[in-house]
Amino acid sequence: MKGNERIDQVERMLSVTLRVHKGEKMLVASNRELGIVTQGKNWDALMKNIHDVIETYFDIPSADSVKICLEIDPTVTDNAETASC
């Protein structure tokens, strides 16, 4: 892949922002504009479910090509620093 092709690919990368908050028993991630909502019992489960919902919503084989930004509610603090997409 040539330099210009790589730059074009990066510029076309999808970007999704999800807000994360604590539900009654689960961590919840959502994007109201896109109508995306998922949840998980812990950070690992939430991250897996985020990838799954992104792949399904955009009909892509892997969410690895999507820039996923998390806006984490301040009340969600347990192991937040270990979460990654």
ChimeraX attribute file (.defattr): number of C-alpha atoms within 10 A of each C-alpha:
attribute: neighborCount
match mode: 1-to-1
recipient: residues
	/A:1	5
	/A:2	6
	/A:3	8
	/A:4	9
	/A:5	10
	/A:6	11
	/A:7	10
	/A:8	10
	/A:9	11
	/A:10	12
	/A:11	9
	/A:12	11
	/A:13	11
	/A:14	12
	/A:15	10
	/A:16	13
	/A:17	16
	/A:18	20
	/A:19	15
	/A:20	22
	/A:21	19
	/A:22	18
	/A:23	12
	/A:24	7
	/A:25	10
	/A:26	16
	/A:27	18
	/A:28	22
	/A:29	25
	/A:30	19
	/A:31	14
	/A:32	11
	/A:33	7
	/A:34	11
	/A:35	8
	/A:36	14
	/A:37	17
	/A:38	21
	/A:39	22
	/A:40	19
	/A:41	13
	/A:42	15
	/A:43	19
	/A:44	14
	/A:45	13
	/A:46	21
	/A:47	17
	/A:48	14
	/A:49	17
	/A:50	24
	/A:51	18
	/A:52	16
	/A:53	15
	/A:54	21
	/A:55	17
	/A:56	13
	/A:57	12
	/A:58	12
	/A:59	10
	/A:60	13
	/A:61	11
	/A:62	13
	/A:63	19
	/A:64	12
	/A:65	15
	/A:66	18
	/A:67	14
	/A:68	17
	/A:69	13
	/A:70	16
	/A:71	12
	/A:72	16
	/A:73	11
	/A:74	10
	/A:75	9
	/A:76	12
	/A:77	11
	/A:78	10
	/A:79	9
	/A:80	11
	/A:81	7
	/A:82	8
	/A:83	13
	/A:84	11
	/A:85	15
